[in-house]
Amino acid sequence: MSIEWVNSAVDDLRAWGRARDVEVDADEVRLLCDYASDYLNVNKLADFTPETFDELLLSIYPRKVIAPPESAGETVAAARTFVRYLQESGEVEGGAAGAMRERLDDIETLMPDALADPANFGMAKSLFSSIGPEALEQSVAIPSGEVPDLGEAPCECPGCAPRPAVRLAAPEALEAELRDIPLLAELDRGAVAYLEGLSVPADPRGRWAAVVAHLVEGDTGGGVTGSAGVDEELYDLFDMLYRVQAPVPAEVIGEYLEELVDDEVDVPAVLGRLAWCGLVRVTGDGSRAAAGLTPAAVWALREHYLALGLDAPQAPDLAEADARGLIEGLLDGVPTELAESDIDRWLAARSPGEAAAQLLAAASGAPAVARGIAVTIVDRLGAEAEDAVRAGLDEAELRPHAIHWLTARGLPAPQLTHDELLWVSVDMLALAMPAAEEAPEIFGENMAASGPPAHLIEEMWRVDHPDVAEVLELLGRSLPDTTTAKAARKAAFKARSRRIR
């Protein structure tokens, strides 16, 4: 997926909506663009056609998105607004936009049934429905982005709190970003009072590093954020964002800052000024707003840490790793946008067949979470990878995933046996365990709505899977139905007894 064009499109759509007082469901449109990019070769807005919406809303959404049938109207409404934007912005001409609207009229009547029909579900949706919809909104479930407890500012001592490795923007991308930072343009005109007298190098990157070091260490008196108290705490704020490596909800940032400055903070105003400075990127609106460091800010902060003699490691480029290295790197935790870029570039360097063969070889014998990442990446590949995927039919732990992949593309494939269905149910639930441990109530609710039936749970103890006992114990703790939970605990006991024998 090309993150850049999707981000740009959503930002332009929001601006278009504000200018016309049109309500825009930016999250829904982002999902449309993400899936169109991932699965339909859409690389720019002008690539959208009536057939694109057909595939998205009647094929890909039912297979990938966990949503009730009654939500179809909201999705189609967002698509209609998106079509209006495409036409008024000149991305598509009037005739094409009219054809899109006619197709959306038909889709609106068909989509509820498509969302409700289990025959349309992909394996991931059928089994990941027990994890929760968030697990399906990213192409790969990357173990990063969780917001930690921010009640106390992180320790600055490198021995006590080492900073995570970060990925840096390429030099040419960094310099392009620096050219668009309003603060630097104002600095050139001598119009930034809190930077007066600052000696900066002539080269763009050196100048930026000096500016950021001054912003986090110097006495700016509220000139940066509009609050003298917040300005004094910028080092801690940026250090926290540097460590998290993911957008942090604005509400959480507000609570964090108010604890630091012991006063009420106008968070939208603060984030707006920091965005103008080129330090943060704000996404979403209102209660959904979040902020993370820009690539330029990450680079400059790392330079500052190194100048202070602190440890600030640089993460490797996963696109240059082998399949095992790619999977292990993703498991270590990579911000979503970087993960998507790594995966896209990793796949681009190989033919579909080579990529599938290497990923499945790395998945063989791997833990469930690693296998889940591997097969999810393989799921992006087209029919050209058929031979490599079909070879997975010969391995018991890959066979159910290979059957699903072939079936989803209309290629000849054997039927899943009952034992294989049991095994892959356990495998997918094992993949869900980390998220379930973090949010057991949400896991339990989703399991109650769409988890395996009781009779299937009762049989799971027979499955020859290394995680079967842990999966059943998780179900026994999480299922709200006491009868089914008791059956899961009983099955877990049998699984452990079987393992002992």
C-alpha positions as CSV (number, residue, x, y, z in Angstrom):
1,M,0.0,0.0,0.0
2,S,1.2,3.5,-0.9
3,I,0.8,5.3,2.4
4,E,1.7,8.6,0.8
5,W,-1.0,8.9,-1.7
6,V,-3.7,7.7,0.7
7,N,-2.6,10.2,3.4
8,S,-2.6,13.0,0.9
9,A,-6.0,12.0,-0.4
10,V,-7.6,11.9,3.0
11,D,-6.1,15.2,4.0
12,D,-7.4,16.8,0.8
13,L,-10.8,15.2,1.3
14,R,-11.0,16.7,4.8
15,A,-10.1,20.2,3.5
16,W,-12.7,19.8,0.8
17,G,-15.3,18.9,3.3
18,R,-14.5,21.8,5.6
19,A,-14.6,24.3,2.7
20,R,-18.1,23.1,1.7
21,D,-19.5,22.2,5.2
22,V,-19.8,18.6,4.1
23,E,-19.5,15.9,6.7
24,V,-16.8,13.5,5.7
25,D,-16.2,10.0,7.1
26,A,-12.5,10.2,6.7
27,D,-11.8,6.8,8.4
28,E,-14.2,5.0,6.1
29,V,-12.7,6.6,3.0
30,R,-9.2,5.8,4.3
31,L,-10.2,2.1,4.6
32,L,-11.6,2.2,1.0
33,C,-8.4,3.7,-0.3
34,D,-6.2,1.3,1.7
35,Y,-8.0,-1.8,0.4
36,A,-8.1,-0.4,-3.1
37,S,-4.4,0.1,-3.0
38,D,-3.6,-3.3,-1.4
39,Y,-5.9,-5.5,-3.5
40,L,-7.0,-3.7,-6.6
41,N,-3.8,-2.0,-7.9
42,V,-5.2,1.5,-7.3
43,N,-2.3,3.9,-7.0
44,K,-4.0,7.2,-7.3
45,L,-7.5,8.7,-7.0
46,A,-8.0,8.8,-10.8
47,D,-7.7,4.9,-10.8
48,F,-11.1,4.6,-9.1
49,T,-13.9,3.2,-11.4
50,P,-17.4,1.8,-10.8
51,E,-15.9,-1.7,-10.8
52,T,-13.5,-0.6,-8.0
53,F,-16.5,0.0,-5.7
54,D,-18.0,-3.3,-6.8
55,E,-15.0,-5.2,-5.8
56,L,-14.4,-3.2,-2.6
57,L,-17.9,-3.3,-1.1
58,L,-19.2,-6.7,-2.3
59,S,-16.1,-8.8,-2.3
60,I,-13.3,-7.3,-0.2
61,Y,-15.3,-5.8,2.6
62,P,-17.3,-8.9,3.3
63,R,-14.1,-10.9,3.3
64,K,-12.0,-8.6,5.5
65,V,-14.1,-6.3,7.6
66,I,-16.1,-7.3,10.7
67,A,-19.2,-5.1,10.5
68,P,-22.9,-5.7,11.0
69,P,-25.1,-5.8,7.9
70,E,-26.9,-2.6,9.0
71,S,-23.6,-0.7,8.7
72,A,-23.7,-1.0,4.9
73,G,-25.6,2.2,4.6
74,E,-23.0,4.2,6.4
75,T,-20.2,2.7,4.2
76,V,-22.1,3.4,1.0
77,A,-22.9,7.0,2.2
78,A,-19.2,7.6,2.8
79,A,-18.5,6.2,-0.7
80,R,-21.0,8.6,-2.3
81,T,-19.4,11.6,-0.6
82,F,-16.0,10.3,-1.8
83,V,-17.4,10.1,-5.4
84,R,-18.6,13.7,-5.1
85,Y,-15.1,14.7,-4.0
86,L,-13.5,12.8,-6.9
87,Q,-15.7,14.7,-9.4
88,E,-15.5,18.2,-7.9
89,S,-11.7,17.9,-7.5
90,G,-11.3,16.9,-11.1
91,E,-10.0,13.4,-10.4
92,V,-12.8,11.8,-12.4
93,E,-15.1,13.3,-15.1
94,G,-18.8,13.6,-14.7
95,G,-19.8,10.6,-16.7
96,A,-17.6,8.3,-14.7
97,A,-18.9,9.8,-11.4
98,G,-22.4,9.2,-12.6
99,A,-21.7,5.6,-13.3
100,M,-20.1,5.2,-9.9
101,R,-23.3,6.7,-8.3
102,E,-25.5,4.3,-10.2
103,R,-23.3,1.3,-9.1
104,L,-23.5,2.5,-5.5
105,D,-27.3,2.5,-5.7
106,D,-27.1,-1.2,-6.6
107,I,-24.4,-1.9,-4.0
108,E,-26.5,-0.4,-1.3
109,T,-29.2,-3.1,-1.8
110,L,-26.7,-6.0,-2.1
111,M,-24.1,-5.1,0.6
112,P,-26.1,-6.0,3.7
113,D,-26.6,-9.6,2.5
114,A,-22.9,-9.8,1.5
115,L,-21.8,-8.7,4.9
116,A,-24.1,-11.2,6.6
117,D,-23.3,-14.2,4.4
118,P,-20.6,-16.4,6.1
119,A,-19.8,-17.9,2.7
120,N,-18.2,-14.6,1.8
121,F,-16.0,-14.5,4.8
122,G,-12.3,-15.1,4.4
123,M,-10.6,-17.4,6.9
124,A,-9.1,-14.4,8.7
125,K,-12.5,-12.8,9.1
126,S,-14.2,-16.0,10.1
127,L,-11.7,-16.8,12.8
128,F,-10.3,-13.3,13.7
129,S,-13.8,-12.2,14.5
130,S,-13.0,-13.5,17.9
131,I,-10.1,-11.0,18.1
132,G,-12.0,-7.9,17.3
133,P,-12.3,-5.6,14.3
134,E,-9.1,-3.7,15.0
135,A,-7.1,-6.7,14.1
136,L,-8.4,-6.6,10.6
137,E,-8.0,-2.9,9.9
138,Q,-4.3,-3.3,9.3
139,S,-3.0,-5.6,6.6
140,V,-0.6,-7.1,9.1
141,A,-1.1,-7.2,12.8
142,I,2.1,-5.5,14.0
143,P,2.7,-5.7,17.8
144,S,3.3,-2.0,18.2
145,G,1.3,1.2,18.7
146,E,-0.1,0.4,22.1
147,V,-0.2,3.4,24.3
148,P,1.7,2.8,27.5
149,D,1.0,4.1,31.0
150,L,2.2,7.7,30.6
151,G,1.6,8.7,34.2
152,E,5.3,9.3,34.8
153,A,7.8,10.9,32.4
154,P,10.3,8.3,31.1
155,C,13.7,8.3,32.8
156,E,16.4,10.1,30.9
157,C,19.1,7.7,32.1
158,P,20.1,5.4,29.1
159,G,20.9,2.6,31.5
160,C,17.5,2.7,33.1
161,A,15.3,3.3,30.1
162,P,17.0,2.6,26.8
163,R,15.3,4.1,23.8
164,P,13.9,1.8,21.1
165,A,15.5,1.5,17.7
166,V,13.9,3.9,15.2
167,R,13.8,3.9,11.4
168,L,15.1,7.1,9.8
169,A,13.8,8.7,6.6
170,A,16.1,8.5,3.6
171,P,18.2,11.6,3.2
172,E,16.4,12.8,0.1
173,A,13.0,12.3,1.7
174,L,14.2,14.1,4.8
175,E,15.4,17.1,2.9
176,A,12.1,17.2,0.9
177,E,10.2,17.3,4.2
178,L,12.4,20.1,5.6
179,R,11.6,22.3,2.5
180,D,7.9,22.2,3.5
181,I,8.2,23.1,7.2
182,P,6.7,26.6,7.8
183,L,8.9,27.3,10.9
184,L,12.1,27.0,8.8
185,A,10.7,29.3,6.1
186,E,9.9,31.9,8.8
187,L,13.4,31.4,10.3
188,D,14.9,32.3,6.9
189,R,12.9,35.6,7.1
190,G,14.1,36.2,10.7
191,A,10.5,36.2,11.9
192,V,10.7,33.7,14.8
193,A,11.3,35.6,18.0
194,Y,12.2,32.5,20.1
195,L,14.9,31.6,17.6
196,E,16.6,35.0,17.5
197,G,20.3,34.8,17.9
198,L,20.4,31.0,17.3
199,S,23.5,30.1,15.3
200,V,22.6,27.4,12.8
201,P,24.6,25.6,10.1
202,A,24.1,26.3,6.5
203,D,23.1,22.8,5.4
204,P,19.4,22.0,5.8
205,R,19.8,19.0,8.1
206,G,22.3,20.6,10.4
207,R,20.1,23.7,10.6
208,W,17.1,21.6,11.5
209,A,19.0,19.6,14.1
210,A,20.1,22.9,15.8
211,V,16.5,24.3,15.7
212,V,15.0,21.1,17.3
213,A,17.8,21.0,20.0
214,H,16.9,24.6,20.9
215,L,13.2,23.9,21.0
216,V,13.6,21.1,23.5
217,E,16.4,22.5,25.6
218,G,16.2,26.3,25.3
219,D,14.2,28.9,27.0
220,T,11.4,29.6,24.5
221,G,8.9,31.1,27.1
222,G,5.8,29.8,25.5
223,G,6.7,30.9,22.0
224,V,6.5,27.4,20.6
225,T,3.3,26.1,22.0
226,G,1.6,29.2,23.4
227,S,2.2,27.9,27.0
228,A,5.4,28.5,28.9
229,G,4.8,25.5,31.0
230,V,4.3,23.2,28.0
231,D,7.4,24.7,26.3
232,E,9.5,23.7,29.4
233,E,8.3,20.1,29.1
234,L,8.8,19.6,25.4
235,Y,11.8,17.3,26.0
236,D,9.7,14.9,28.0
237,L,6.8,15.1,25.6
238,F,8.9,14.3,22.5
239,D,10.8,11.7,24.4
240,M,7.6,9.9,25.2
241,L,6.4,10.1,21.5
242,Y,9.8,8.9,20.4
243,R,9.5,5.8,22.6
244,V,5.9,5.0,21.6
245,Q,6.6,5.2,17.9
246,A,2.9,5.4,17.1
247,P,0.2,8.1,17.1
248,V,-0.9,8.8,20.6
249,P,-4.6,9.9,21.2
250,A,-4.8,13.7,21.8
251,E,-6.8,13.0,25.0
252,V,-3.8,10.9,26.4
253,I,-1.4,13.7,25.4
254,G,-3.5,16.2,27.2
255,E,-3.6,14.1,30.4
256,Y,0.2,13.6,30.2
257,L,0.9,17.3,29.7
258,E,-1.5,18.4,32.5
259,E,0.4,16.1,34.9
260,L,3.7,17.7,33.8
261,V,2.6,21.3,33.9
262,D,-0.1,21.0,36.6
263,D,-2.5,23.2,34.6
264,E,-5.1,22.9,32.0
265,V,-3.7,22.6,28.5
266,D,-5.4,23.6,25.2
267,V,-4.3,20.4,23.4
268,P,-5.6,21.1,19.9
269,A,-3.9,24.5,20.0
270,V,-0.6,23.0,21.2
271,L,-0.7,20.2,18.6
272,G,-1.5,22.7,15.9
273,R,1.5,24.8,16.7
274,L,3.8,21.8,17.0
275,A,2.5,20.6,13.6
276,W,3.3,24.1,12.1
277,C,6.8,23.7,13.5
278,G,7.2,20.4,11.6
279,L,7.4,18.3,14.8
280,V,4.2,16.3,14.9
281,R,1.7,15.0,12.5
282,V,-2.0,15.2,13.7
283,T,-4.5,12.7,12.3
284,G,-8.2,12.5,12.9
285,D,-10.6,15.1,14.3
286,G,-12.2,15.7,17.7
287,S,-12.2,12.7,19.9
288,R,-10.4,10.6,17.3
289,A,-7.5,13.0,17.0
290,A,-4.0,11.6,17.6
291,A,-0.5,12.8,17.1
292,G,2.9,11.3,16.4
293,L,6.3,12.6,15.5
294,T,7.1,13.5,12.0
295,P,10.0,11.6,10.3
296,A,12.0,14.9,10.5
297,A,11.4,15.2,14.2
298,V,12.5,11.6,14.8
299,W,15.7,12.3,12.9
300,A,16.5,15.5,14.8
301,L,15.7,14.0,18.2
302,R,18.0,11.1,17.5
303,E,20.7,13.5,16.5
304,H,20.1,15.4,19.8
305,Y,20.3,12.2,21.9
306,L,23.5,11.2,20.3
307,A,25.0,14.6,20.9
308,L,24.1,14.2,24.6
309,G,25.9,10.8,24.6
310,L,22.6,8.8,25.0
311,D,22.0,5.5,23.3
312,A,19.6,6.0,20.3
313,P,19.8,2.9,18.1
314,Q,18.7,2.8,14.4
315,A,16.4,0.1,13.3
316,P,17.4,-2.0,10.2
317,D,15.5,-1.8,6.9
318,L,13.4,-4.9,6.9
319,A,13.0,-4.7,3.1
320,E,16.6,-5.9,2.9
321,A,16.1,-8.9,5.2
322,D,15.3,-12.4,4.3
323,A,11.8,-13.8,5.0
324,R,12.6,-14.9,8.5
325,G,14.2,-11.5,9.3
326,L,11.2,-9.7,7.9
327,I,8.8,-11.6,10.1
328,E,11.0,-11.3,13.2
329,G,11.5,-7.6,12.6
330,L,7.7,-7.1,12.4
331,L,7.3,-9.1,15.6
332,D,9.7,-6.9,17.3
333,G,7.3,-4.0,16.7
334,V,7.3,-1.6,13.8
335,P,5.1,1.5,13.3
336,T,2.4,0.6,10.9
337,E,3.4,3.0,8.1
338,L,7.0,1.7,8.2
339,A,5.8,-1.9,8.3
340,E,3.7,-1.3,5.2
341,S,6.6,0.3,3.3
342,D,8.9,-2.5,4.3
343,I,6.5,-5.2,3.2
344,D,5.8,-3.4,-0.1
345,R,9.4,-3.0,-0.9
346,W,10.2,-6.6,0.2
347,L,7.6,-8.0,-2.1
348,A,8.6,-5.7,-5.0
349,A,12.1,-7.3,-4.9
350,R,10.8,-10.8,-5.6
351,S,8.4,-12.5,-7.9
352,P,5.1,-13.6,-6.3
353,G,6.2,-17.2,-6.4
354,E,9.6,-16.5,-4.8
355,A,7.9,-14.3,-2.1
356,A,5.3,-16.9,-1.2
357,A,7.9,-19.8,-1.1
358,Q,10.2,-17.8,1.1
359,L,7.5,-16.7,3.5
360,L,5.9,-20.1,3.8
361,A,9.3,-21.7,4.4
362,A,9.9,-19.2,7.2
363,A,6.4,-19.9,8.6
364,S,7.0,-23.6,8.8
365,G,7.6,-24.6,12.4
366,A,7.3,-21.0,13.6
367,P,5.0,-19.9,16.5
368,A,1.4,-19.0,15.6
369,V,2.0,-15.3,15.7
370,A,4.9,-15.5,13.2
371,R,3.0,-17.9,11.0
372,G,0.0,-15.5,11.1
373,I,2.1,-12.6,9.9
374,A,3.6,-14.7,7.1
375,V,0.4,-16.0,5.7
376,T,-1.2,-12.6,5.9
377,I,1.5,-11.2,3.7
378,V,1.1,-14.1,1.3
379,D,-2.6,-13.2,1.2
380,R,-1.6,-10.1,-0.7
381,L,-0.2,-12.1,-3.6
382,G,-2.1,-12.9,-6.7
383,A,-2.6,-16.2,-8.6
384,E,1.0,-16.0,-9.9
385,A,2.0,-17.5,-6.6
386,E,-0.2,-20.5,-7.0
387,D,2.6,-23.1,-7.4
388,A,4.4,-21.9,-4.3
389,V,1.3,-21.8,-2.2
390,R,0.1,-25.1,-3.4
391,A,3.3,-26.7,-2.2
392,G,2.1,-25.7,1.3
393,L,-0.6,-28.3,1.0
394,D,2.0,-30.9,1.9
395,E,2.7,-29.4,5.4
396,A,0.0,-30.0,8.0
397,E,0.4,-26.5,9.7
398,L,0.4,-24.7,6.4
399,R,-2.2,-26.8,4.6
400,P,-5.4,-25.0,6.0
401,H,-3.9,-21.6,5.1
402,A,-3.0,-22.8,1.6
403,I,-6.5,-24.2,1.1
404,H,-8.0,-20.8,2.1
405,W,-5.7,-18.9,-0.2
406,L,-6.5,-21.1,-3.2
407,T,-10.2,-21.1,-2.6
408,A,-10.3,-17.3,-2.2
409,R,-8.9,-17.0,-5.7
410,G,-11.2,-19.5,-7.3
411,L,-8.3,-22.0,-7.9
412,P,-8.7,-25.8,-7.4
413,A,-8.3,-26.8,-3.8
414,P,-9.3,-29.6,-1.5
415,Q,-11.9,-29.2,1.2
416,L,-10.9,-28.6,4.8
417,T,-11.4,-31.7,6.8
418,H,-13.0,-31.5,10.2
419,D,-9.6,-32.1,11.9
420,E,-8.0,-29.3,9.8
421,L,-10.8,-26.9,10.7
422,L,-10.1,-27.7,14.4
423,W,-6.4,-27.2,14.0
424,V,-6.7,-23.8,12.2
425,S,-9.2,-22.6,14.7
426,V,-6.7,-23.2,17.5
427,D,-3.9,-21.7,15.3
428,M,-5.9,-18.5,14.7
429,L,-6.9,-18.2,18.4
430,A,-3.3,-18.7,19.4
431,L,-2.5,-15.7,17.2
432,A,-5.2,-13.7,19.1
433,M,-3.8,-14.5,22.5
434,P,-1.5,-11.4,23.0
435,A,-4.4,-9.0,22.1
436,A,-6.8,-11.0,24.2
437,E,-4.6,-10.8,27.3
438,E,-4.4,-7.0,26.8
439,A,-8.2,-6.6,26.4
440,P,-9.9,-9.7,27.8
441,E,-13.4,-8.1,28.0
442,I,-13.4,-7.1,24.4
443,F,-12.1,-10.5,23.4
444,G,-14.9,-12.2,25.4
445,E,-17.5,-10.0,23.8
446,N,-16.3,-10.8,20.3
447,M,-16.0,-14.5,21.1
448,A,-19.6,-14.5,22.4
449,A,-20.7,-12.8,19.1
450,S,-18.8,-14.9,16.6
451,G,-16.4,-17.4,18.2
452,P,-16.4,-21.1,17.7
453,P,-19.5,-23.0,18.8
454,A,-19.5,-25.0,22.0
455,H,-19.3,-28.4,20.3
456,L,-16.2,-27.3,18.4
457,I,-14.5,-26.0,21.6
458,E,-15.3,-29.3,23.3
459,E,-13.3,-31.2,20.6
460,M,-10.3,-28.8,20.5
461,W,-8.4,-30.7,23.2
462,R,-7.6,-33.4,20.6
463,V,-5.8,-31.0,18.3
464,D,-2.0,-31.6,18.0
465,H,-1.1,-27.9,18.4
466,P,1.5,-26.6,20.8
467,D,-0.8,-23.8,22.0
468,V,-4.0,-25.8,22.4
469,A,-4.1,-25.9,26.2
470,E,-3.3,-22.2,26.5
471,V,-6.0,-21.3,23.9
472,L,-8.6,-23.4,25.8
473,E,-7.6,-21.8,29.1
474,L,-8.0,-18.4,27.5
475,L,-11.5,-19.3,26.3
476,G,-12.3,-20.7,29.8
477,R,-11.4,-17.3,31.3
478,S,-13.0,-15.1,28.7
479,L,-16.3,-16.6,27.4
480,P,-19.3,-14.9,29.0
481,D,-21.5,-18.0,28.6
482,T,-20.8,-20.0,31.8
483,T,-21.7,-23.3,30.2
484,T,-19.3,-22.8,27.2
485,A,-16.6,-21.4,29.4
486,K,-16.8,-24.5,31.6
487,A,-16.6,-26.7,28.6
488,A,-13.4,-24.8,27.5
489,R,-11.8,-25.3,30.9
490,K,-12.7,-29.0,30.9
491,A,-11.2,-29.3,27.4
492,A,-8.0,-27.4,28.6
493,F,-7.6,-30.0,31.4
494,K,-7.9,-32.8,28.9
495,A,-5.4,-31.2,26.6
496,R,-2.8,-30.8,29.5
497,S,-3.4,-34.4,30.6
498,R,-2.9,-35.6,27.0
499,R,0.4,-33.6,26.9
500,I,1.6,-35.2,30.1
501,R,1.0,-38.6,28.9
